[in-house]
Amino acid sequence: MAAQRVVLWFRNDLRLMDNAIVAEAAKRIKSSPQLQVVPFYCFDPRTFGPSEYGPRKSGARRAQFLCESVLDLQARLRAIGSDLIIRQGLPEVLIPELLGGDVTGLVLTQEEACSEELTVDQRVRQSILPKKGTLETMWGMTLFHKDDLPFKDGAAGMSDVFTPFKEKIEREAQPRTPLPSPGKGALGALPKDVVSGEVPTLAKLGFSEDEIAVGTRADPRAVLDFKGGETAGLARVKDWIWDKDCLKNYFETRNGMTGPDYSTKFSAWLAHGCISPRFIHAEAKRYEKERVKNKSTYWLTFELEWRDFMRFQCVKHGDQIFKIEGISHRKWGWVGEGEAFERWKRGETGQPLVDANMRELALTGFMSNRGRQNVASFLTQNLYVDWRLGAAYFEEALIDHDVTANWGNWHAAAGVTGGRVNRFNMIKQSNDYDVNGDFVRLWLPQLERVPAPKVHQPWTLTAAEQLEYKVGITPFGAPAGANPSYPQKIKEAALGGMGRGEEGGGGGG
């Protein structure tokens, strides 16, 4: 009689706690003790290759976080008597090998929302058919389960505006209780015919020596030393919510840009599925019962709901989220790759708030939420550069890249969701959120002697002030003088240009 096997194909759900496929496998093996459970992770080369816009789909820094997360998952599985099969290659080639010979069975994996991942699902589904295998997907990336959405036809019936979405789910839906972690022996032992394997090096994943050096270099200015894995993710939740008691003041601190605790910094672990949004929500609710309930505790849930909104928008609209005209089908003109995009990417626009954030991203893989909104607004609404170039660069550079959150937020920043368009006022944003100029000076050492508010408008410095503050404000690309140089401000697009008319004139503070 053929052995029955369940392959747990982990992807962006690198955890044991509150993981639907893990809980399902534990339930099945409890009723059928002879069932073989094979946890599996595949380093798919397509994840690290170039996107259609040029940058890699994952840079070395995020790849390192991923490797750490996979290693941690393997260690946690071994702690309960199981293990993790680690391979490098195409899942549609490697998964059938686990079902060959006298083995038939089921592949369980997390349900995805976007076409590239869904295409891989279909390829795996087809490749295991000759081995009498089936693929089942289970939803698990959101606070609210897809089946619990209170809209006619589920995500297809939801509003394309966040506020109505938020209000309806808060009135008519509840997050499900997080699933417990499996106990010792809950997944059985790994079958003897499979070898666990090792996490590949960054070099084996295709990164050059230079990419590895830059992507793994620690910067003392970084907000946090991000370490991949469920263990580190759970520790960060405990540290930020409980040990440091940061949640009670979150609403007041969330727009900060320096230091480890102005925001949760949970995003990298959420993006890789090392922790679940339901677990975070449950911890926030427990905090409200045991310590305090206020606007700050609600705001953490609010942001998880925004994250849900972006994912369900991708479920609803599919690839339209990735098209230049967006779901609004706005036929605006956009500038392609060129000097404006390169200066933005390198942090050399001459607009300090933008440049400081872009340099932080390049050197650490992280940027604050306030920073992301500002640099996206500047690229799309001040320079009119194709928003997809910005999204693709973020996809490569961010340690916490999540396809629906990143592309959904860029889609919104570009103004192609329909409705009002926000063009942020960079000077007001600088004065509101970097009052003393500490963040700008941290990442732009050329301006370290320039006081606020002048540090936010260095193009206004007189020749005498430039001498006094030991900085030269020079044309972009010009040779540096005796003092460190900072570029003159880039020329911005005319408000309402390139077909936008009055549509492009929304305020942004």
C-alpha positions, 0 to 999 in steps of 0.5 A, spaced: 500 500 500 502 506 498 504 511 503 500 517 504 504 523 505 502 531 506 508 536 504 507 542 507 510 547 502 512 553 506 512 560 502 511 567 506 508 563 512 515 561 515 512 560 522 509 554 526 504 559 531 497 561 527 499 557 521 493 554 517 497 549 513 501 546 520 495 546 524 491 542 518 497 537 518 497 536 525 490 535 525 490 530 519 496 526 523 492 525 529 487 522 526 491 518 521 498 516 525 501 513 519 501 519 515 508 522 513 508 530 514 514 533 510 515 540 511 518 543 505 521 550 503 524 552 496 529 557 494 526 559 487 531 562 483 525 567 480 525 570 487 532 573 486 532 574 479 531 581 475 524 584 474 521 587 468 523 594 470 530 592 472 532 591 479 532 584 482 525 582 485 529 581 492 536 584 494 541 581 498 539 584 505 532 581 504 535 574 502 539 574 508 533 575 512 529 570 508 535 565 509 535 567 517 527 565 517 528 559 514 534 556 518 529 559 524 523 555 522 528 549 521 530 549 528 523 550 531 521 544 527 526 540 529 525 542 536 518 538 536 521 532 532 520 534 525 525 537 520 525 542 514 526 539 507 530 545 504 532 545 496 534 550 491 530 550 484 523 550 481 518 548 486 514 545 480 520 540 479 522 539 486 515 537 489 513 532 485 520 528 487 517 528 494 511 524 492 514 519 487 515 511 488 510 508 493 508 515 496 502 519 494 499 525 497 497 532 498 501 538 498 498 544 503 500 551 502 498 558 503 493 561 498 497 567 495 493 573 492 498 575 486 498 572 479 506 570 479 505 566 485 498 563 483 501 561 476 507 557 480 501 554 484 498 552 477 505 549 475 505 545 481 498 542 481 500 540 474 506 537 475 504 532 481 498 530 477 502 524 474 504 522 481 497 522 484 498 528 488 493 534 489 495 541 491 490 545 497 491 552 498 489 555 505 488 563 507 493 565 512 496 572 510 491 577 513 487 579 520 480 578 517 480 571 513 478 572 506 471 567 507 469 572 513 469 578 509 462 581 510 461 583 502 457 580 497 461 576 493 467 577 498 473 581 496 470 582 489 464 586 493 469 590 497 469 598 496 476 601 493 476 606 498 479 604 505 474 607 510 468 604 507 472 597 507 474 599 514 468 601 517 464 595 515 469 589 517 469 593 524 462 592 524 460 586 521 466 581 522 471 579 527 478 576 526 479 569 528 483 566 534 490 565 532 492 557 531 496 554 537 503 552 535 504 544 534 506 541 540 512 535 541 511 530 536 505 533 533 507 533 526 511 526 527 518 525 524 521 526 517 521 520 513 527 516 512 527 517 505 528 524 505 534 529 507 533 535 510 538 539 506 541 546 507 540 553 506 544 556 500 549 562 501 547 568 498 553 567 493 549 560 491 543 565 490 546 569 485 548 575 488 555 578 487 561 579 492 559 587 491 552 585 492 553 581 498 558 586 502 553 592 501 547 587 503 550 585 509 553 591 512 551 593 518 550 601 519 550 604 526 545 609 524 540 603 522 533 603 526 534 596 528 538 590 527 533 586 523 534 578 524 529 573 520 525 568 523 519 567 528 523 567 534 526 574 533 519 576 531 516 574 537 521 577 541 520 583 538 513 583 539 514 582 546 519 587 547 515 593 544 509 591 546 510 588 553 517 590 556 518 597 553 510 598 554 511 602 547 504 601 545 500 606 549 503 611 546 504 609 539 499 614 536 503 619 538 510 616 536 508 613 529 510 618 525 517 618 527 523 617 523 529 615 528 530 610 533 528 603 534 521 604 538 517 610 534 514 604 530 513 597 531 518 595 526 514 588 525 513 589 518 519 585 516 517 579 520 509 580 517 512 580 510 515 573 511 510 570 515 514 569 521 509 572 525 501 573 523 497 579 524 492 575 528 497 574 533 499 581 533 492 583 534 491 578 539 496 581 543 494 588 542 487 586 545 490 582 551 494 589 552 488 593 552 485 588 558 491 588 562 494 595 561 490 600 557 485 601 552 486 608 548 487 610 541 494 608 540 492 601 541 486 601 536 491 604 531 495 598 531 489 594 529 487 600 524 494 599 520 493 591 520 486 593 517 490 597 512 494 591 510 488 587 509 485 592 504 491 592 500 491 584 499 484 584 498 485 589 493 489 585 489 485 579 490 479 583 487 483 587 481 488 582 480 494 585 475 490 591 474 494 593 481 501 593 477 499 597 471 501 604 470 494 606 469 491 603 475 484 601 477 482 608 475 485 607 468 487 614 468 491 616 462 496 620 465 503 621 462 509 619 466 517 620 465 521 613 464 528 612 467 533 618 466 536 623 471 530 624 475 529 617 477 537 616 478 537 622 483 531 620 487 534 613 487 541 615 489 538 620 494 541 626 490 535 630 489 537 636 493 531 635 497 533 633 504 527 629 507 527 625 500 535 624 500 535 622 507 530 617 507 533 614 500 540 613 503 537 610 509 533 605 505 539 603 501 544 602 507 539 599 511 533 596 507 528 600 512 524 606 511 519 609 516 512 609 514 512 617 513 518 617 509 515 612 504 509 616 503 514 622 502 519 619 497 513 616 493 509 622 493 515 626 491 517 621 485 510 621 482 507 627 484 513 632 483 517 629 478 512 625 474 516 619 474 513 612 472 511 610 479 512 602 477 520 604 477 519 606 484 515 600 486 520 595 483 526 599 486 523 598 493 521 591 492 529 590 491 531 594 497 526 593 502 527 588 507 520 588 509 517 588 502 510 585 501 508 585 494 501 587 496 503 592 501 508 595 497 505 595 490 498 597 493 501 603 497 505 605 490 499 605 486 495 609 491 501 614 492 501 615 484 494 617 484 491 611 480 486 608 485 481 614 483 479 620 487 483 625 490 491 625 489 496 627 494 502 631 493 505 632 499 509 639 501 516 637 502 518 643 506 511 642 511 513 635 512 520 636 514 518 642 519 512 637 522 516 631 522 523 633 523 523 639 526 530 640 529 533 636 522 536 631 526 534 625 521 536 629 515 543 630 518 543 623 520 543 621 513 546 627 510 553 628 513 554 634 508 549 638 512 551 636 519 552 643 521 546 647 518 541 649 523 534 648 522 530 650 519 535 652 513 537 644 513 530 643 510 532 648 504 539 648 503 538 651 496 536 658 500 543 658 503 547 664 501 555 664 499 557 666 506 552 661 510 555 655 505 562 657 508 560 658 515 556 651 515 562 648 511 557 645 505 557 647 498 551 647 494 553 645 487 549 643 480 548 636 480 554 632 478 559 638 479 566 637 482 566 638 489 569 644 492 573 645 498 567 643 503 563 637 502 558 638 497 550 637 496 546 638 490 542 643 488 534 642 488 532 638 482 527 641 477 520 639 479 514 638 474 509 643 473 503 642 477 497 639 473 502 637 468 502 631 463 495 630 462 493 631 470 490 638 470 486 639 476 486 632 478 493 632 480 493 638 485 490 635 491 494 637 497 498 632 502 500 637 508 
